[in-house]
Amino acid sequence: MGGILMECYIHMVLNRRALAVLLHTLAWLLLSSSLSYGTATDIECLKTIKESLEDPFRYLNSSWNFQNDTEGFICKFTGVECWHPDENRVLNIRLSDMGLKGQFPRGIEKCTSLTGLDLSSNQLSGSIPSDISKIVPFVTTLDLSFNSFSGQIPFSLTNCSYLNVIKLDNNRLTGQIPLQLGQLTRIKTFSVTNNLLSGQVPTFNDATIGPESYANNPGLCGVPLDPCKASQKSHAGVIAGSAVGGVTVSVLAVGLVLYFFWARVTIKKKVEDLEGNKWAKNIKGTKGIKVSMFEKSVSKMRLSDLMKATNNFNKDNIIGSGRTGTMYKAILPDGSSLMVKRLQDSQRSEKEFVSEMNTLGGVKHRNLVPLLGFCMAKKERLLVYKYMSNGNLHDQLHPVEAEAKAMEWPLRLRIGIGAAKGLAWLHHNCNPRIIHRNISSKCILLDGDFEPKISNFGLARLMNPVDTHLSTFVNGEFGDLGYVAPEYTRTLMATPKGDVYSFGIVLLELVSGERPTHVANAPESFKGNLVEWIWHLSSNSLVKEAIDKSLVGKGFDGELMQFLRVASNCVVSTPKERPTMFEVYQLLRAIGERYNFTADDEILVPTDTGDANFPDELIVALEIKGSH
């Protein structure tokens, strides 16, 4: 117990703002004799969390190893912070941006000393437990944002009196926000943006909780938003209106919940169907269909060959999954490999789809993933690509294994230059010119020689040929989290400079080694994303601190600073101030000139490096049909 007291004292000294919370929690620990050590319950807590969640990227499976009985072993788990490194008592659980799937893990209630929970940016669904206050009674931070939680915000959340931060934004929550949340005197951050909430909002003591905390909900009202209409009616009218409104809202809420539930079920079955792959069984009767191939060097294939090579699209062959579909590894009889992508839901007719495939099949460049062919079977659309043996850049930069060796700088620079060349070619030299719209480190694949290849180009248009933009934005289909240009929330329009912004985030990942949504090496008090971290350091003349420590002092410091400046210019908030992709490529090429990375296949100088010559490209990338 002395260790816990000492650790609490250290935390008080380092962070006075948390003093009150720690005193309350410490008092609770002293009073609760049944929790004097509680290591067994904390270990069981993490076991049940691991068992209850799907972990497609194996963040938990590779790190959470319970074949250990040493004191404090769980404190080394990814996303787990302990009260003391030598005691198995969990202080915080941070599992953000891990691709986790399933419902809210109730096993968390066994982590009885928990003060912080972050499950943001995953694919969790279902409702937030109605007894949330019993599951996490002492949390000061609760972040469930950027998931697919539905249903109402539970009233019992008002009993979590230690809460400082509540983030429920970018979900599918319905109904009214409990007004009693305004009685939580410690609240400093509250966000429910991009949900389906309605009714009066709570009144918080903290004036910093403004209208932006409630943006993009269909019917919220009250200070700091517009006044609620009900407040202007008579008492009788209020009662009658409330009754009718309650029924209406209930019906709408049930309808919306059912709609999103069935939509989610449908998407889950179509995209992954990891429990049986029924879709693959449905197309067995079409095995004789030929695969249309674009390259003569590739042997003729039929659907039966793809099914055999992927073991009937078995879940064990899945090597990636995203909003456009699921990727499978296909091993051919001669031992060579291909990648087969099952598109999520192409809205093109068969004739339009074939036309699109012929267009994309003709897009060839050294730094683009080659599309080798395609196949149509009933409603299924399958694309065949060349296999990339070193996976994607994201997994290379952010390996699951903590002891994995960091990528060396010359390799990172070569990847950055090659990827820039591919994207610049799409923007300036490809015919028709293409805006990617979904650039991220996950769509930059690496072949056996670590040559970067951009994937998924052109698929955004293929998935949504008639794009209303607004629905695309609300449903989170506009780009990977952390890579979307800030102006998109205002214009809902994809542009070349939006691609430049997204690519700038990739460059920042390369030079910093950090993820775009959160910064591991930033102080705990910093809650922003990678771009915000860069601007924070820059404003304090500390921008060098952003560079990956494993790269510093090895003779590359000048190149690293030049590279960081290029990346920073790509992510400025004003689109017109960003360079074009041609300019980005030329700047990076100059940095790597001594390595001779770009001796061949250079990008042709465009006649106009600005945005003025892009009307046709916007049509190619989005095919807007009167939406603006």
Salt bridges, closest charged atoms under 4 A:
GLU7 OE2 - HIS11 NE2 3.21
GLU44 OE2 - LYS110 NZ 3.99
GLU54 OE2 - LYS268 NZ 3.64
GLU81 OE2 - ARG94 NE 2.83
ASP131 OD2 - ARG106 NH2 2.85
GLU272 OE1 - LYS101 NZ 2.21
GLU295 OE2 - LYS364 NZ 3.50
GLU356 OE2 - ARG348 NH2 3.77
GLU356 OE1 - ARG461 NH2 2.64
GLU380 OE1 - ARG342 NE 2.72
ASP395 OD1 - HIS394 ND1 3.28
GLU451 OE2 - ARG366 NE 3.44
GLU451 OE1 - ARG414 NH1 3.28
ASP467 OD2 - ARG437 NH1 2.77
ASP467 OD1 - HIS469 ND1 3.94
ASP480 OD1 - ARG323 NH1 2.71
GLU487 OE1 - ARG578 NH2 2.73
ASP499 OD2 - HIS427 NE2 2.87
GLU509 OE1 - HIS398 NE2 2.82
GLU524 OE2 - ARG94 NH2 3.55
ASP548 OD2 - ARG412 NH2 3.01
GLU559 OE2 - ARG594 NE 2.66
ASP601 OD2 - HIS365 NE2 3.31
GLU602 OE2 - ARG589 NH2 3.92
GLU617 OE2 - ARG433 NH1 3.42
GLU623 OE1 - ARG348 NH2 3.22
GLU623 OE1 - ARG461 NH1 3.89
GLU623 OE2 - LYS625 NZ 3.18
